[in-house]
Amino acid sequence: MPYLLQVDFPYQGPWGKEMASASRDLAESIAGEPGLIWKVWTENQAMGEAGGIYLFDDLPNAEAYLAMHSQRLKSFGVPVVNAKIFQVNEALSRIDRAPL
Amino acid sequence: MPYLLQVDFPYQGPWGKEMASASRDLAESIAGEPGLIWKVWTENQAMGEAGGIYLFDDLPNAEAYLAMHSQRLKSFGVPVVNAKIFQVNEALSRIDRAPL
């Protein structure tokens, strides 16, 4: 059963293409995380926030990633990490074309 | 350029299959919203929360949906709606297999 992890935190850039260059190695590392199905990278320069939406194959993998990633973000100087883990309602999501 | 809308709110059920039955008509309506690419339906019975992660084709469609949906949730008795809209960093997301 897939689980969704939503993460956001205060962030001051870089943004857009510069963010993509700065975080390419990190994205390649994340692609190999156990149980990761996909991650959408999010950013909002006007609000000064960034984050990610992740789909994992099960709850233990989502929880283990969140614990590791929270520590990593703090090591980058991120002061607070907002995170929630949800089950996915697959029947409703499929009606709305969700890529599960 | 795709925009991601994350929404969650206090929710007391129904959950799982009962939630799917109760919200099937709503999901079919949401599938036809202007600019919606997909929605993942989320739920967490232990935390008493539910929500959705949406991908829209542009910012005006995401903002218009959020305004409408917030009013709808309030009409359902939802006391508070947590919502954030983000740009998607497409280069990083594609490295992590994101379905954009």
N, CA and C atoms of all chains as a GROMACS GRO file, in nm:
protein
  600
    1MET      N    1   0.085  -0.120   0.000
    1MET     CA    2   0.000   0.000   0.000
    1MET      C    3   0.088   0.124   0.000
    2PRO      N    4   0.066   0.218  -0.092
    2PRO     CA    5   0.153   0.337  -0.098
    2PRO      C    6   0.124   0.436   0.014
    3TYR      N    7   0.228   0.502   0.059
    3TYR     CA    8   0.219   0.607   0.160
    3TYR      C    9   0.278   0.735   0.103
    4LEU      N   10   0.213   0.847   0.136
    4LEU     CA   11   0.257   0.977   0.086
    4LEU      C   12   0.321   1.057   0.200
    5LEU      N   13   0.439   1.110   0.173
    5LEU     CA   14   0.511   1.196   0.267
    5LEU      C   15   0.512   1.337   0.211
    6GLN      N   16   0.461   1.432   0.287
    6GLN     CA   17   0.471   1.572   0.245
    6GLN      C   18   0.565   1.646   0.341
    7VAL      N   19   0.660   1.718   0.282
    7VAL     CA   20   0.763   1.789   0.357
    7VAL      C   21   0.774   1.931   0.303
    8ASP      N   22   0.780   2.030   0.391
    8ASP     CA   23   0.818   2.165   0.350
    8ASP      C   24   0.891   2.233   0.464
    9PHE      N   25   0.967   2.335   0.430
    9PHE     CA   26   1.054   2.401   0.528
    9PHE      C   27   1.095   2.537   0.475
   10PRO      N   28   1.138   2.627   0.568
   10PRO     CA   29   1.189   2.757   0.524
   10PRO      C   30   1.315   2.738   0.439
   11TYR      N   31   1.325   2.817   0.335
   11TYR     CA   32   1.434   2.800   0.237
   11TYR      C   33   1.457   2.933   0.168
   12GLN      N   34   1.585   2.966   0.149
   12GLN     CA   35   1.618   3.098   0.092
   12GLN      C   36   1.687   3.088  -0.043
   13GLY      N   37   1.674   2.974  -0.110
   13GLY     CA   38   1.732   2.959  -0.243
   13GLY      C   39   1.863   2.886  -0.239
   14PRO      N   40   1.924   2.856  -0.352
   14PRO     CA   41   1.887   2.902  -0.487
   14PRO      C   42   1.756   2.839  -0.537
   15TRP      N   43   1.702   2.900  -0.645
   15TRP     CA   44   1.572   2.862  -0.701
   15TRP      C   45   1.587   2.817  -0.846
   16GLY      N   46   1.488   2.744  -0.890
   16GLY     CA   47   1.477   2.712  -1.033
   16GLY      C   48   1.597   2.638  -1.087
   17LYS      N   49   1.654   2.690  -1.195
   17LYS     CA   50   1.766   2.621  -1.260
   17LYS      C   51   1.888   2.614  -1.169
   18GLU      N   52   1.911   2.719  -1.089
   18GLU     CA   53   2.025   2.716  -0.997
   18GLU      C   54   2.002   2.612  -0.887
   19MET      N   55   1.879   2.599  -0.841
   19MET     CA   56   1.846   2.495  -0.743
   19MET      C   57   1.871   2.357  -0.805
   20ALA      N   58   1.830   2.341  -0.931
   20ALA     CA   59   1.847   2.211  -0.997
   20ALA      C   60   1.995   2.175  -1.009
   21SER      N   61   2.080   2.274  -1.040
   21SER     CA   62   2.223   2.247  -1.050
   21SER      C   63   2.280   2.212  -0.912
   22ALA      N   64   2.238   2.286  -0.811
   22ALA     CA   65   2.296   2.268  -0.678
   22ALA      C   66   2.254   2.135  -0.615
   23SER      N   67   2.136   2.085  -0.654
   23SER     CA   68   2.080   1.967  -0.587
   23SER      C   69   2.076   1.842  -0.676
   24ARG      N   70   2.142   1.848  -0.791
   24ARG     CA   71   2.136   1.732  -0.882
   24ARG      C   72   2.189   1.605  -0.816
   25ASP      N   73   2.303   1.615  -0.747
   25ASP     CA   74   2.359   1.495  -0.684
   25ASP      C   75   2.265   1.442  -0.576
   26LEU      N   76   2.204   1.533  -0.502
   26LEU     CA   77   2.110   1.490  -0.399
   26LEU      C   78   1.990   1.418  -0.461
   27ALA      N   79   1.939   1.473  -0.572
   27ALA     CA   80   1.825   1.409  -0.638
   27ALA      C   81   1.861   1.270  -0.688
   28GLU      N   82   1.983   1.256  -0.739
   28GLU     CA   83   2.025   1.123  -0.787
   28GLU      C   84   2.038   1.025  -0.671
   29SER      N   85   2.084   1.074  -0.556
   29SER     CA   86   2.090   0.989  -0.437
   29SER      C   87   1.950   0.949  -0.391
   30ILE      N   88   1.859   1.044  -0.391
   30ILE     CA   89   1.722   1.016  -0.345
   30ILE      C   90   1.654   0.914  -0.436
   31ALA      N   91   1.687   0.917  -0.564
   31ALA     CA   92   1.626   0.821  -0.657
   31ALA      C   93   1.652   0.676  -0.616
   32GLY      N   94   1.760   0.654  -0.540
   32GLY     CA   95   1.794   0.519  -0.497
   32GLY      C   96   1.749   0.484  -0.356
   33GLU      N   97   1.670   0.571  -0.293
   33GLU     CA   98   1.625   0.542  -0.156
   33GLU      C   99   1.530   0.422  -0.153
   34PRO      N  100   1.544   0.336  -0.051
   34PRO     CA  101   1.459   0.217  -0.044
   34PRO      C  102   1.309   0.250  -0.043
   35GLY      N  103   1.237   0.191  -0.137
   35GLY     CA  104   1.092   0.206  -0.139
   35GLY      C  105   1.040   0.331  -0.204
   36LEU      N  106   1.129   0.420  -0.250
   36LEU     CA  107   1.079   0.543  -0.314
   36LEU      C  108   1.020   0.512  -0.450
   37ILE      N  109   0.897   0.553  -0.470
   37ILE     CA  110   0.833   0.541  -0.602
   37ILE      C  111   0.860   0.668  -0.682
   38TRP      N  112   0.832   0.782  -0.626
   38TRP     CA  113   0.866   0.910  -0.690
   38TRP      C  114   0.870   1.022  -0.588
   39LYS      N  115   0.936   1.131  -0.629
   39LYS     CA  116   0.937   1.256  -0.552
   39LYS      C  117   0.912   1.374  -0.644
   40VAL      N  118   0.821   1.463  -0.605
   40VAL     CA  119   0.804   1.592  -0.671
   40VAL      C  120   0.877   1.697  -0.586
   41TRP      N  121   0.971   1.768  -0.646
   41TRP     CA  122   1.044   1.875  -0.578
   41TRP      C  123   0.965   2.005  -0.588
   42THR      N  124   0.943   2.071  -0.472
   42THR     CA  125   0.860   2.191  -0.468
   42THR      C  126   0.942   2.310  -0.420
   43GLU      N  127   0.901   2.429  -0.466
   43GLU     CA  128   0.968   2.553  -0.427
   43GLU      C  129   0.871   2.669  -0.441
   44ASN      N  130   0.885   2.766  -0.350
   44ASN     CA  131   0.802   2.887  -0.356
   44ASN      C  132   0.886   3.005  -0.308
   45GLN      N  133   0.941   3.075  -0.405
   45GLN     CA  134   1.033   3.184  -0.372
   45GLN      C  135   0.961   3.294  -0.296
   46ALA      N  136   0.837   3.325  -0.334
   46ALA     CA  137   0.763   3.434  -0.269
   46ALA      C  138   0.740   3.403  -0.121
   47MET      N  139   0.714   3.277  -0.087
   47MET     CA  140   0.691   3.240   0.053
   47MET      C  141   0.821   3.206   0.124
   48GLY      N  142   0.932   3.187   0.049
   48GLY     CA  143   1.056   3.145   0.111
   48GLY      C  144   1.049   3.004   0.166
   49GLU      N  145   0.990   2.914   0.086
   49GLU     CA  146   0.975   2.775   0.129
   49GLU      C  147   1.008   2.681   0.014
   50ALA      N  148   1.050   2.561   0.052
   50ALA     CA  149   1.068   2.453  -0.045
   50ALA      C  150   1.033   2.323   0.024
   51GLY      N  151   1.036   2.213  -0.054
   51GLY     CA  152   1.002   2.085   0.007
   51GLY      C  153   0.989   1.977  -0.097
   52GLY      N  154   0.913   1.875  -0.062
   52GLY     CA  155   0.893   1.765  -0.154
   52GLY      C  156   0.770   1.684  -0.118
   53ILE      N  157   0.712   1.623  -0.221
   53ILE     CA  158   0.603   1.528  -0.204
   53ILE      C  159   0.654   1.394  -0.253
   54TYR      N  160   0.652   1.294  -0.165
   54TYR     CA  161   0.710   1.163  -0.193
   54TYR      C  162   0.602   1.055  -0.188
   55LEU      N  163   0.613   0.960  -0.278
   55LEU     CA  164   0.532   0.838  -0.267
   55LEU      C  165   0.627   0.722  -0.236
   56PHE      N  166   0.596   0.649  -0.126
   56PHE     CA  167   0.675   0.532  -0.086
   56PHE      C  168   0.588   0.407  -0.093
   57ASP      N  169   0.656   0.293  -0.101
   57ASP     CA  170   0.582   0.168  -0.117
   57ASP      C  171   0.522   0.117   0.014
   58ASP      N  172   0.576   0.161   0.127
   58ASP     CA  173   0.517   0.120   0.254
   58ASP      C  174   0.551   0.220   0.364
   59LEU      N  175   0.491   0.203   0.480
   59LEU     CA  176   0.508   0.299   0.589
   59LEU      C  177   0.649   0.296   0.648
   60PRO      N  178   0.708   0.179   0.676
   60PRO     CA  179   0.844   0.180   0.733
   60PRO      C  180   0.944   0.254   0.645
   61ASN      N  181   0.938   0.238   0.515
   61ASN     CA  182   1.030   0.311   0.428
   61ASN      C  183   1.006   0.462   0.434
   62ALA      N  184   0.879   0.503   0.439
   62ALA     CA  185   0.849   0.646   0.449
   62ALA      C  186   0.901   0.703   0.581
   63GLU      N  187   0.880   0.630   0.690
   63GLU     CA  188   0.925   0.678   0.821
   63GLU      C  189   1.078   0.683   0.829
   64ALA      N  190   1.144   0.582   0.776
   64ALA     CA  191   1.291   0.579   0.781
   64ALA      C  192   1.349   0.694   0.699
   65TYR      N  193   1.291   0.719   0.582
   65TYR     CA  194   1.340   0.829   0.500
   65TYR      C  195   1.320   0.962   0.571
   66LEU      N  196   1.202   0.982   0.630
   66LEU     CA  197   1.174   1.109   0.696
   66LEU      C  198   1.272   1.134   0.810
   67ALA      N  199   1.304   1.031   0.888
   67ALA     CA  200   1.398   1.048   0.998
   67ALA      C  201   1.535   1.089   0.944
   68MET      N  202   1.581   1.020   0.840
   68MET     CA  203   1.712   1.051   0.782
   68MET      C  204   1.712   1.190   0.719
   69HIS      N  205   1.606   1.221   0.643
   69HIS     CA  206   1.603   1.347   0.568
   69HIS      C  207   1.590   1.466   0.663
   70SER      N  208   1.516   1.451   0.771
   70SER     CA  209   1.504   1.561   0.868
   70SER      C  210   1.640   1.595   0.927
   71GLN      N  211   1.718   1.492   0.961
   71GLN     CA  212   1.852   1.516   1.012
   71GLN      C  213   1.940   1.584   0.907
   72ARG      N  214   1.927   1.539   0.783
   72ARG     CA  215   2.005   1.598   0.675
   72ARG      C  216   1.969   1.746   0.656
   73LEU      N  217   1.840   1.776   0.655
   73LEU     CA  218   1.799   1.916   0.638
   73LEU      C  219   1.852   2.002   0.753
   74LYS      N  220   1.848   1.949   0.875
   74LYS     CA  221   1.901   2.026   0.987
   74LYS      C  222   2.051   2.049   0.970
   75SER      N  223   2.121   1.950   0.914
   75SER     CA  224   2.265   1.968   0.889
   75SER      C  225   2.291   2.074   0.783
   76PHE      N  226   2.189   2.100   0.697
   76PHE     CA  227   2.200   2.207   0.597
   76PHE      C  228   2.164   2.343   0.656
   77GLY      N  229   2.122   2.346   0.782
   77GLY     CA  230   2.084   2.471   0.846
   77GLY      C  231   1.936   2.502   0.844
   78VAL      N  232   1.853   2.407   0.800
   78VAL     CA  233   1.708   2.428   0.799
   78VAL      C  234   1.658   2.428   0.943
   79PRO      N  235   1.590   2.537   0.986
   79PRO     CA  236   1.555   2.549   1.128
   79PRO      C  237   1.437   2.462   1.170
   80VAL      N  238   1.341   2.440   1.079
   80VAL     CA  239   1.223   2.362   1.113
   80VAL      C  240   1.176   2.286   0.989
   81VAL      N  241   1.136   2.161   1.009
   81VAL     CA  242   1.089   2.078   0.900
   81VAL      C  243   0.943   2.039   0.929
   82ASN      N  244   0.853   2.081   0.840
   82ASN     CA  245   0.712   2.042   0.852
   82ASN      C  246   0.691   1.916   0.771
   83ALA      N  247   0.641   1.811   0.835
   83ALA     CA  248   0.626   1.683   0.765
   83ALA      C  249   0.503   1.609   0.814
   84LYS      N  250   0.432   1.546   0.720
   84LYS     CA  251   0.319   1.460   0.752
   84LYS      C  252   0.323   1.338   0.662
   85ILE      N  253   0.287   1.223   0.717
   85ILE     CA  254   0.276   1.100   0.640
   85ILE      C  255   0.129   1.060   0.636
   86PHE      N  256   0.081   1.024   0.517
   86PHE     CA  257  -0.057   0.982   0.498
   86PHE      C  258  -0.064   0.848   0.425
   87GLN      N  259  -0.168   0.772   0.456
   87GLN     CA  260  -0.208   0.666   0.365
   87GLN      C  261  -0.267   0.730   0.239
   88VAL      N  262  -0.264   0.654   0.131
   88VAL     CA  263  -0.326   0.698   0.006
   88VAL      C  264  -0.459   0.624  -0.012
   89ASN      N  265  -0.566   0.698  -0.037
   89ASN     CA  266  -0.692   0.633  -0.073
   89ASN      C  267  -0.685   0.602  -0.222
   90GLU      N  268  -0.655   0.476  -0.252
   90GLU     CA  269  -0.623   0.440  -0.390
   90GLU      C  270  -0.745   0.449  -0.482
   91ALA      N  271  -0.862   0.410  -0.434
   91ALA     CA  272  -0.981   0.410  -0.520
   91ALA      C  273  -1.014   0.553  -0.566
   92LEU      N  274  -1.014   0.647  -0.471
   92LEU     CA  275  -1.045   0.785  -0.506
   92LEU      C  276  -0.934   0.846  -0.591
   93SER      N  277  -0.810   0.813  -0.559
   93SER     CA  278  -0.696   0.870  -0.632
   93SER      C  279  -0.698   0.825  -0.778
   94ARG      N  280  -0.737   0.700  -0.801
   94ARG     CA  281  -0.738   0.652  -0.940
   94ARG      C  282  -0.844   0.721  -1.022
   95ILE      N  283  -0.957   0.757  -0.959
   95ILE     CA  284  -1.060   0.833  -1.031
   95ILE      C  285  -1.002   0.966  -1.079
   96ASP      N  286  -0.910   1.021  -1.001
   96ASP     CA  287  -0.852   1.151  -1.034
   96ASP      C  288  -0.713   1.139  -1.098
   97ARG      N  289  -0.690   1.026  -1.166
   97ARG     CA  290  -0.572   1.007  -1.251
   97ARG      C  291  -0.439   1.010  -1.175
   98ALA      N  292  -0.441   0.981  -1.042
   98ALA     CA  293  -0.317   0.988  -0.965
   98ALA      C  294  -0.221   0.878  -1.010
   99PRO      N  295  -0.094   0.912  -1.026
   99PRO     CA  296   0.008   0.816  -1.067
   99PRO      C  297   0.063   0.742  -0.946
  100LEU      N  298   0.002   0.630  -0.911
  100LEU     CA  299   0.041   0.554  -0.791
  100LEU      C  300   0.135   0.441  -0.827
  101MET      N  301   0.378   2.542  -1.704
  101MET     CA  302   0.457   2.497  -1.588
  101MET      C  303   0.363   2.442  -1.482
  102PRO      N  304   0.390   2.321  -1.432
  102PRO     CA  305   0.298   2.263  -1.333
  102PRO      C  306   0.314   2.326  -1.195
  103TYR      N  307   0.203   2.334  -1.124
  103TYR     CA  308   0.200   2.382  -0.986
  103TYR      C  309   0.140   2.275  -0.898
  104LEU      N  310   0.197   2.262  -0.778
  104LEU     CA  311   0.152   2.161  -0.683
  104LEU      C  312   0.077   2.228  -0.569
  105LEU      N  313  -0.041   2.177  -0.541
  105LEU     CA  314  -0.124   2.224  -0.429
  105LEU      C  315  -0.130   2.115  -0.324
  106GLN      N  316  -0.087   2.147  -0.201
  106GLN     CA  317  -0.100   2.050  -0.092
  106GLN      C  318  -0.203   2.101   0.008
  107VAL      N  319  -0.296   2.014   0.042
  107VAL     CA  320  -0.408   2.049   0.130
  107VAL      C  321  -0.422   1.940   0.236
  108ASP      N  322  -0.438   1.979   0.364
  108ASP     CA  323  -0.480   1.884   0.466
  108ASP      C  324  -0.564   1.956   0.570
  109PHE      N  325  -0.643   1.878   0.644
  109PHE     CA  326  -0.739   1.938   0.737
  109PHE      C  327  -0.783   1.832   0.837
  110PRO      N  328  -0.833   1.876   0.953
  110PRO     CA  329  -0.888   1.781   1.049
  110PRO      C  330  -1.007   1.705   0.988
  111TYR      N  331  -1.012   1.577   1.017
  111TYR     CA  332  -1.113   1.491   0.952
  111TYR      C  333  -1.138   1.372   1.044
  112GLN      N  334  -1.264   1.334   1.057
  112GLN     CA  335  -1.299   1.227   1.152
  112GLN      C  336  -1.357   1.105   1.082
  113GLY      N  337  -1.334   1.091   0.954
  113GLY     CA  338  -1.384   0.975   0.882
  113GLY      C  339  -1.511   1.004   0.808
  114PRO      N  340  -1.563   0.909   0.729
  114PRO     CA  341  -1.519   0.770   0.718
  114PRO      C  342  -1.382   0.756   0.650
  115TRP      N  343  -1.324   0.634   0.665
  115TRP     CA  344  -1.189   0.604   0.618
  115TRP      C  345  -1.190   0.490   0.516
  116GLY      N  346  -1.085   0.486   0.438
  116GLY     CA  347  -1.063   0.370   0.351
  116GLY      C  348  -1.178   0.347   0.253
  117LYS      N  349  -1.227   0.224   0.252
  117LYS     CA  350  -1.331   0.189   0.155
  117LYS      C  351  -1.459   0.269   0.177
  118GLU      N  352  -1.492   0.297   0.303
  118GLU     CA  353  -1.612   0.377   0.331
  118GLU      C  354  -1.592   0.521   0.283
  119MET      N  355  -1.471   0.573   0.299
  119MET     CA  356  -1.440   0.706   0.246
  119MET      C  357  -1.454   0.706   0.094
  120ALA      N  358  -1.405   0.601   0.031
  120ALA     CA  359  -1.412   0.593  -0.115
  120ALA      C  360  -1.556   0.592  -0.164
  121SER      N  361  -1.642   0.517  -0.092
  121SER     CA  362  -1.782   0.514  -0.131
  121SER      C  363  -1.848   0.650  -0.110
  122ALA      N  364  -1.817   0.713   0.002
  122ALA     CA  365  -1.883   0.840   0.035
  122ALA      C  366  -1.840   0.953  -0.058
  123SER      N  367  -1.716   0.946  -0.110
  123SER     CA  368  -1.661   1.058  -0.187
  123SER      C  369  -1.644   1.028  -0.336
  124ARG      N  370  -1.704   0.917  -0.382
  124ARG     CA  371  -1.688   0.881  -0.524
  124ARG      C  372  -1.739   0.992  -0.617
  125ASP      N  373  -1.858   1.045  -0.589
  125ASP     CA  374  -1.913   1.150  -0.675
  125ASP      C  375  -1.825   1.275  -0.674
  126LEU      N  376  -1.773   1.307  -0.555
  126LEU     CA  377  -1.684   1.424  -0.546
  126LEU      C  378  -1.557   1.402  -0.628
  127ALA      N  379  -1.501   1.281  -0.620
  127ALA     CA  380  -1.379   1.252  -0.697
  127ALA      C  381  -1.406   1.264  -0.847
  128GLU      N  382  -1.524   1.216  -0.890
  128GLU     CA  383  -1.556   1.225  -1.033
  128GLU      C  384  -1.572   1.371  -1.075
  129SER      N  385  -1.626   1.453  -0.986
  129SER     CA  386  -1.637   1.596  -1.016
  129SER      C  387  -1.499   1.661  -1.024
  130ILE      N  388  -1.413   1.626  -0.929
  130ILE     CA  389  -1.279   1.686  -0.926
  130ILE      C  390  -1.200   1.648  -1.052
  131ALA      N  391  -1.223   1.529  -1.104
  131ALA     CA  392  -1.152   1.487  -1.226
  131ALA      C  393  -1.175   1.583  -1.342
  132GLY      N  394  -1.286   1.657  -1.339
  132GLY     CA  395  -1.318   1.750  -1.446
  132GLY      C  396  -1.281   1.895  -1.417
  133GLU      N  397  -1.212   1.920  -1.308
  133GLU     CA  398  -1.175   2.059  -1.275
  133GLU      C  399  -1.076   2.114  -1.376
  134PRO      N  400  -1.091   2.243  -1.412
  134PRO     CA  401  -1.002   2.302  -1.513
  134PRO      C  402  -0.855   2.294  -1.472
  135GLY      N  403  -0.775   2.237  -1.559
  135GLY     CA  404  -0.631   2.235  -1.539
  135GLY      C  405  -0.579   2.127  -1.446
  136LEU      N  406  -0.669   2.045  -1.390
  136LEU     CA  407  -0.620   1.939  -1.300
  136LEU      C  408  -0.551   1.829  -1.381
  137ILE      N  409  -0.426   1.800  -1.342
  137ILE     CA  410  -0.354   1.688  -1.403
  137ILE      C  411  -0.380   1.562  -1.323
  138TRP      N  412  -0.362   1.567  -1.192
  138TRP     CA  413  -0.398   1.454  -1.104
  138TRP      C  414  -0.414   1.500  -0.961
  139LYS      N  415  -0.482   1.416  -0.883
  139LYS     CA  416  -0.495   1.435  -0.738
  139LYS      C  417  -0.468   1.303  -0.668
  140VAL      N  418  -0.383   1.306  -0.564
  140VAL     CA  419  -0.368   1.193  -0.472
  140VAL      C  420  -0.451   1.224  -0.347
  141TRP      N  421  -0.544   1.133  -0.313
  141TRP     CA  422  -0.627   1.150  -0.193
  141TRP      C  423  -0.553   1.091  -0.073
  142THR      N  424  -0.542   1.170   0.034
  142THR     CA  425  -0.465   1.128   0.151
  142THR      C  426  -0.555   1.118   0.274
  143GLU      N  427  -0.517   1.028   0.366
  143GLU     CA  428  -0.592   1.010   0.490
  143GLU      C  429  -0.500   0.954   0.596
  144ASN      N  430  -0.522   0.996   0.722
  144ASN     CA  431  -0.444   0.945   0.835
  144ASN      C  432  -0.538   0.935   0.956
  145GLN      N  433  -0.590   0.816   0.977
  145GLN     CA  434  -0.689   0.796   1.084
  145GLN      C  435  -0.628   0.824   1.220
  146ALA      N  436  -0.501   0.783   1.240
  146ALA     CA  437  -0.437   0.802   1.371
  146ALA      C  438  -0.425   0.950   1.406
  147MET      N  439  -0.395   1.033   1.306
  147MET     CA  440  -0.380   1.177   1.331
  147MET      C  441  -0.513   1.250   1.318
  148GLY      N  442  -0.617   1.184   1.264
  148GLY     CA  443  -0.744   1.252   1.242
  148GLY      C  444  -0.734   1.361   1.137
  149GLU      N  445  -0.666   1.327   1.027
  149GLU     CA  446  -0.648   1.425   0.920
  149GLU      C  447  -0.668   1.358   0.784
  150ALA      N  448  -0.706   1.439   0.688
  150ALA     CA  449  -0.713   1.394   0.549
  150ALA      C  450  -0.678   1.512   0.461
  151GLY      N  451  -0.668   1.488   0.329
  151GLY     CA  452  -0.634   1.596   0.240
  151GLY      C  453  -0.610   1.547   0.099
  152GLY      N  454  -0.530   1.625   0.028
  152GLY     CA  455  -0.500   1.588  -0.110
  152GLY      C  456  -0.376   1.659  -0.160
  153ILE      N  457  -0.308   1.594  -0.251
  153ILE     CA  458  -0.196   1.653  -0.324
  153ILE      C  459  -0.239   1.661  -0.470
  154TYR      N  460  -0.238   1.783  -0.524
  154TYR     CA  461  -0.288   1.809  -0.659
  154TYR      C  462  -0.176   1.863  -0.748
  155LEU      N  463  -0.176   1.821  -0.873
  155LEU     CA  464  -0.092   1.884  -0.973
  155LEU      C  465  -0.182   1.956  -1.072
  156PHE      N  466  -0.157   2.087  -1.092
  156PHE     CA  467  -0.233   2.168  -1.187
  156PHE      C  468  -0.140   2.218  -1.298
  157ASP      N  469  -0.201   2.254  -1.410
  157ASP     CA  470  -0.120   2.295  -1.525
  157ASP      C  471  -0.067   2.437  -1.514
  158ASP      N  472  -0.131   2.520  -1.430
  158ASP     CA  473  -0.080   2.656  -1.411
  158ASP      C  474  -0.128   2.712  -1.278
  159LEU      N  475  -0.074   2.828  -1.242
  159LEU     CA  476  -0.103   2.887  -1.111
  159LEU      C  477  -0.247   2.937  -1.099
  160PRO      N  478  -0.302   3.005  -1.198
  160PRO     CA  479  -0.441   3.052  -1.182
  160PRO      C  480  -0.540   2.937  -1.158
  161ASN      N  481  -0.522   2.825  -1.227
  161ASN     CA  482  -0.612   2.712  -1.203
  161ASN      C  483  -0.594   2.656  -1.061
  162ALA      N  484  -0.471   2.649  -1.012
  162ALA     CA  485  -0.448   2.600  -0.875
  162ALA      C  486  -0.513   2.694  -0.774
  163GLU      N  487  -0.496   2.825  -0.795
  163GLU     CA  488  -0.552   2.922  -0.700
  163GLU      C  489  -0.705   2.922  -0.704
  164ALA      N  490  -0.762   2.911  -0.822
  164ALA     CA  491  -0.909   2.910  -0.833
  164ALA      C  492  -0.966   2.784  -0.766
  165TYR      N  493  -0.902   2.671  -0.788
  165TYR     CA  494  -0.950   2.547  -0.724
  165TYR      C  495  -0.941   2.558  -0.573
  166LEU      N  496  -0.828   2.609  -0.522
  166LEU     CA  497  -0.811   2.619  -0.377
  166LEU      C  498  -0.918   2.708  -0.315
  167ALA      N  499  -0.948   2.819  -0.378
  167ALA     CA  500  -1.052   2.908  -0.324
  167ALA      C  501  -1.187   2.837  -0.320
  168MET      N  502  -1.223   2.769  -0.428
  168MET     CA  503  -1.350   2.696  -0.433
  168MET      C  504  -1.352   2.583  -0.332
  169HIS      N  505  -1.244   2.504  -0.328
  169HIS     CA  506  -1.241   2.384  -0.244
  169HIS      C  507  -1.240   2.421  -0.096
  170SER      N  508  -1.172   2.531  -0.060
  170SER     CA  509  -1.172   2.573   0.080
  170SER      C  510  -1.314   2.607   0.126
  171GLN      N  511  -1.388   2.676   0.040
  171GLN     CA  512  -1.528   2.707   0.073
  171GLN      C  513  -1.610   2.579   0.086
  172ARG      N  514  -1.587   2.484  -0.004
  172ARG     CA  515  -1.661   2.357   0.000
  172ARG      C  516  -1.630   2.282   0.130
  173LEU      N  517  -1.502   2.275   0.166
  173LEU     CA  518  -1.465   2.204   0.289
  173LEU      C  519  -1.530   2.270   0.410
  174LYS      N  520  -1.532   2.403   0.412
  174LYS     CA  521  -1.597   2.471   0.524
  174LYS      C  522  -1.746   2.440   0.528
  175SER      N  523  -1.807   2.427   0.410
  175SER     CA  524  -1.950   2.391   0.406
  175SER      C  525  -1.973   2.250   0.456
  176PHE      N  526  -1.868   2.166   0.453
  176PHE     CA  527  -1.876   2.030   0.508
  176PHE      C  528  -1.851   2.029   0.659
  177GLY      N  529  -1.818   2.144   0.716
  177GLY     CA  530  -1.791   2.152   0.859
  177GLY      C  531  -1.645   2.144   0.896
  178VAL      N  532  -1.555   2.148   0.798
  178VAL     CA  533  -1.411   2.144   0.827
  178VAL      C  534  -1.371   2.277   0.890
  179PRO      N  535  -1.311   2.275   1.011
  179PRO     CA  536  -1.285   2.400   1.082
  179PRO      C  537  -1.167   2.479   1.029
  180VAL      N  538  -1.065   2.411   0.977
  180VAL     CA  539  -0.945   2.480   0.930
  180VAL      C  540  -0.888   2.400   0.812
  181VAL      N  541  -0.844   2.471   0.710
  181VAL     CA  542  -0.784   2.408   0.592
  181VAL      C  543  -0.640   2.458   0.580
  182ASN      N  544  -0.545   2.364   0.588
  182ASN     CA  545  -0.404   2.396   0.567
  182ASN      C  546  -0.371   2.376   0.420
  183ALA      N  547  -0.322   2.481   0.355
  183ALA     CA  548  -0.297   2.470   0.211
  183ALA      C  549  -0.174   2.550   0.172
  184LYS      N  550  -0.094   2.495   0.082
  184LYS     CA  551   0.020   2.565   0.024
  184LYS      C  552   0.029   2.532  -0.124
  185ILE      N  553   0.066   2.632  -0.203
  185ILE     CA  554   0.088   2.613  -0.346
  185ILE      C  555   0.237   2.632  -0.374
  186PHE      N  556   0.294   2.542  -0.451
  186PHE     CA  557   0.436   2.547  -0.487
  186PHE      C  558   0.453   2.536  -0.638
  187GLN      N  559   0.559   2.600  -0.688
  187GLN     CA  560   0.610   2.563  -0.819
  187GLN      C  561   0.675   2.426  -0.809
  188VAL      N  562   0.684   2.358  -0.921
  188VAL     CA  563   0.752   2.230  -0.928
  188VAL      C  564   0.889   2.251  -0.994
  189ASN      N  565   0.994   2.202  -0.929
  189ASN     CA  566   1.126   2.202  -0.994
  189ASN      C  567   1.132   2.080  -1.084
  190GLU      N  568   1.109   2.103  -1.212
  190GLU     CA  569   1.089   1.991  -1.304
  190GLU      C  570   1.216   1.909  -1.325
  191ALA      N  571   1.332   1.974  -1.332
  191ALA     CA  572   1.456   1.899  -1.359
  191ALA      C  573   1.485   1.801  -1.246
  192LEU      N  574   1.474   1.849  -1.121
  192LEU     CA  575   1.501   1.760  -1.008
  192LEU      C  576   1.394   1.653  -0.994
  193SER      N  577   1.269   1.692  -1.020
  193SER     CA  578   1.159   1.595  -1.006
  193SER      C  579   1.173   1.482  -1.107
  194ARG      N  580   1.219   1.514  -1.227
  194ARG     CA  581   1.230   1.407  -1.328
  194ARG      C  582   1.341   1.308  -1.292
  195ILE      N  583   1.446   1.356  -1.224
  195ILE     CA  584   1.550   1.264  -1.178
  195ILE      C  585   1.489   1.162  -1.080
  196ASP      N  586   1.389   1.207  -1.005
  196ASP     CA  587   1.327   1.121  -0.904
  196ASP      C  588   1.195   1.062  -0.952
  197ARG      N  589   1.180   1.045  -1.084
  197ARG     CA  590   1.069   0.970  -1.144
  197ARG      C  591   0.932   1.032  -1.119
  198ALA      N  592   0.927   1.162  -1.092
  198ALA     CA  593   0.798   1.225  -1.064
  198ALA      C  594   0.710   1.226  -1.188
  199PRO      N  595   0.584   1.193  -1.172
  199PRO     CA  596   0.489   1.190  -1.284
  199PRO      C  597   0.428   1.328  -1.307
  200LEU      N  598   0.493   1.409  -1.391
  200LEU     CA  599   0.447   1.547  -1.412
  200LEU      C  600   0.360   1.557  -1.536
   0.00000   0.00000   0.00000
